[in-house]
């Protein structure tokens, strides 16, 4: 089981498009019927809101995010943690996805996902700092939405205590662009939103000193 974890990391760190490897093994490897790999395989069966995620289920979305992350991992403070964060960022969607008033929702998938991420990585490694960094990426990856929309779930101070704003922004950009074919104008809009998120967070932290 540990060998597969090491193979995952090799492809996350070395492949131009890690999705090619992951899509190939997700349906062929019996290991995906064993815990904790089931936390990934169940994403294939987890639907998303067609309005916000026209690309399809959580696994399809995750693969798009991982490929986006592979393109920019060189900008990360910690590329290894960043790539694992991209792969595990939506683990919490499987247990939290429900249909409410005819709509597919996944409330609290960030906090639930952080706990699952910690357990997943803890099965394979005792590198506490590494686990902490990846878990923080998963825990705070929704803050771009929460902060920009001034939602009560936004917590810039709490986020900044665990992970740098720019790391969350980098993952969030990969996440928001991982929604299938986007127009050039939409891509530009998302990138501008990320820049605005960084500015807003920095201004808040400066004013709260």
KEZA-177097 format. One record per residue (C-alpha): residue number from 1; chain; x, y, z. Coordinates in steps of 0.1 Angstrom, whole numbers. Example, Ala and Ser with C-alpha at 12.3 -4.5 7.8 and 13.67 -1.06 7.14 Angstrom:
BEGIN
[1,'A',[123,-45,78]],
[2,'A',[137,-11,71]],
***
This chain:
BEGIN
[1,'A',[0,0,0]],
[2,'A',[29,24,8]],
[3,'A',[44,16,-26]],
[4,'A',[13,30,-43]],
[5,'A',[15,62,-22]],
[6,'A',[51,66,-34]],
[7,'A',[40,60,-70]],
[8,'A',[13,87,-66]],
[9,'A',[39,112,-54]],
[10,'A',[63,104,-83]],
[11,'A',[35,111,-109]],
[12,'A',[23,142,-90]],
[13,'A',[58,156,-90]],
[14,'A',[71,145,-124]],
[15,'A',[42,143,-148]],
[16,'A',[31,172,-171]],
[17,'A',[-4,158,-168]],
[18,'A',[-8,136,-137]],
[19,'A',[-44,129,-146]],
[20,'A',[-33,105,-174]],
[21,'A',[-18,82,-147]],
[22,'A',[-46,86,-122]],
[23,'A',[-74,81,-147]],
[24,'A',[-57,49,-159]],
[25,'A',[-54,33,-125]],
[26,'A',[-86,45,-108]],
[27,'A',[-107,18,-125]],
[28,'A',[-80,-9,-128]],
[29,'A',[-63,-11,-94]],
[30,'A',[-80,-32,-68]],
[31,'A',[-62,-11,-42]],
[32,'A',[-89,15,-46]],
[33,'A',[-113,-8,-28]],
[34,'A',[-91,-5,3]],
[35,'A',[-90,23,29]],
[36,'A',[-77,50,27]],
[37,'A',[-77,48,-11]],
[38,'A',[-115,45,-10]],
[39,'A',[-115,82,-1]],
[40,'A',[-104,89,-36]],
[41,'A',[-123,62,-55]],
[42,'A',[-156,74,-40]],
[43,'A',[-151,108,-57]],
[44,'A',[-160,91,-90]],
[45,'A',[-195,85,-77]],
[46,'A',[-199,120,-61]],
[47,'A',[-219,144,-83]],
[48,'A',[-215,182,-83]],
[49,'A',[-238,210,-91]],
[50,'A',[-240,213,-130]],
[51,'A',[-243,251,-126]],
[52,'A',[-210,254,-108]],
[53,'A',[-192,223,-121]],
[54,'A',[-203,215,-157]],
[55,'A',[-173,192,-160]],
[56,'A',[-190,164,-141]],
[57,'A',[-182,145,-109]],
[58,'A',[-157,153,-82]],
[59,'A',[-131,130,-96]],
[60,'A',[-132,147,-130]],
[61,'A',[-129,180,-113]],
[62,'A',[-100,168,-92]],
[63,'A',[-81,156,-122]],
[64,'A',[-85,190,-139]],
[65,'A',[-72,207,-107]],
[66,'A',[-42,184,-105]],
[67,'A',[-33,191,-141]],
[68,'A',[-36,229,-135]],
[69,'A',[-15,225,-104]],
[70,'A',[12,206,-123]],
[71,'A',[16,237,-145]],
[72,'A',[22,261,-117]],
[73,'A',[38,240,-89]],
[74,'A',[71,258,-95]],
[75,'A',[55,289,-81]],
[76,'A',[46,271,-48]],
[77,'A',[66,275,-16]],
[78,'A',[64,237,-12]],
[79,'A',[56,220,-45]],
[80,'A',[52,185,-29]],
[81,'A',[26,197,-4]],
[82,'A',[9,218,-30]],
[83,'A',[5,188,-54]],
[84,'A',[-9,166,-27]],
[85,'A',[-32,194,-17]],
[86,'A',[-45,196,-53]],
[87,'A',[-52,158,-53]],
[88,'A',[-69,157,-19]],
[89,'A',[-86,192,-17]],
[90,'A',[-121,178,-23]],
[91,'A',[-120,146,-2]],
[92,'A',[-147,161,20]],
[93,'A',[-172,162,-8]],
[94,'A',[-181,125,-8]],
[95,'A',[-195,125,28]],
[96,'A',[-210,160,27]],
[97,'A',[-227,160,-7]],
[98,'A',[-265,162,-4]],
[99,'A',[-295,173,-24]],
[100,'A',[-311,203,-7]],
[101,'A',[-342,219,-23]],
[102,'A',[-333,202,-56]],
[103,'A',[-297,214,-56]],
[104,'A',[-265,195,-51]],
[105,'A',[-245,209,-22]],
[106,'A',[-214,200,-2]],
[107,'A',[-214,223,28]],
[108,'A',[-184,221,51]],
[109,'A',[-165,199,27]],
[110,'A',[-134,220,34]],
[111,'A',[-134,212,72]],
[112,'A',[-145,176,68]],
[113,'A',[-119,172,40]],
[114,'A',[-91,185,62]],
[115,'A',[-98,157,88]],
[116,'A',[-99,131,60]],
[117,'A',[-67,144,45]],
[118,'A',[-49,141,78]],
[119,'A',[-60,106,82]],
[120,'A',[-52,97,46]],
[121,'A',[-16,110,48]],
[122,'A',[-11,97,83]],
[123,'A',[-16,62,70]],
[124,'A',[16,65,49]],
[125,'A',[39,90,66]],
[126,'A',[48,104,100]],
[127,'A',[61,137,84]],
[128,'A',[41,160,107]],
[129,'A',[51,192,90]],
[130,'A',[42,178,55]],
[131,'A',[8,165,68]],
[132,'A',[1,199,84]],
[133,'A',[8,218,52]],
[134,'A',[-13,197,30]],
[135,'A',[-42,196,55]],
[136,'A',[-40,234,58]],
[137,'A',[-44,237,20]],
[138,'A',[-75,215,21]],
[139,'A',[-89,232,51]],
[140,'A',[-87,267,37]],
[141,'A',[-91,262,-1]],
[142,'A',[-126,277,-1]],
[143,'A',[-116,310,15]],
[144,'A',[-113,327,-19]],
[145,'A',[-151,324,-23]],
[146,'A',[-159,331,14]],
[147,'A',[-137,362,17]],
[148,'A',[-146,377,-17]],
[149,'A',[-184,373,-10]],
[150,'A',[-180,384,26]],
[151,'A',[-195,352,39]],
[152,'A',[-194,344,76]],
[153,'A',[-172,314,69]],
[154,'A',[-144,337,58]],
[155,'A',[-115,337,83]],
[156,'A',[-85,355,70]],
[157,'A',[-67,356,104]],
[158,'A',[-72,319,110]],
[159,'A',[-61,310,75]],
[160,'A',[-29,331,77]],
[161,'A',[-19,315,110]],
[162,'A',[-17,281,92]],
[163,'A',[-7,287,56]],
[164,'A',[4,317,35]],
[165,'A',[-23,336,16]],
[166,'A',[-5,332,-17]],
[167,'A',[-4,294,-14]],
[168,'A',[-41,293,-9]],
[169,'A',[-45,317,-38]],
[170,'A',[-24,295,-61]],
[171,'A',[-44,264,-52]],
[172,'A',[-77,283,-55]],
[173,'A',[-68,295,-90]],
[174,'A',[-62,259,-100]],
[175,'A',[-95,249,-84]],
[176,'A',[-116,276,-100]],
[177,'A',[-101,269,-134]],
[178,'A',[-107,232,-131]],
[179,'A',[-142,233,-145]],
[180,'A',[-138,221,-181]],
[181,'A',[-135,244,-211]],
[182,'A',[-135,280,-200]],
[183,'A',[-136,311,-223]],
[184,'A',[-106,334,-223]],
[185,'A',[-127,361,-206]],
[186,'A',[-138,337,-179]],
[187,'A',[-102,327,-173]],
[188,'A',[-92,363,-170]],
[189,'A',[-120,370,-146]],
[190,'A',[-110,341,-123]],
[191,'A',[-74,353,-123]],
[192,'A',[-84,388,-114]],
[193,'A',[-106,374,-86]],
[194,'A',[-75,356,-72]],
[195,'A',[-55,388,-73]],
[196,'A',[-83,407,-56]],
[197,'A',[-85,380,-29]],
[198,'A',[-48,384,-21]],
[199,'A',[-52,422,-19]],
[200,'A',[-82,419,4]],
[201,'A',[-65,395,27]],
[202,'A',[-33,416,29]],
[203,'A',[-53,447,36]],
[204,'A',[-73,430,63]],
[205,'A',[-42,416,80]],
[206,'A',[-24,450,78]],
[207,'A',[-54,468,94]],
[208,'A',[-57,443,122]],
[209,'A',[-21,446,134]],
***
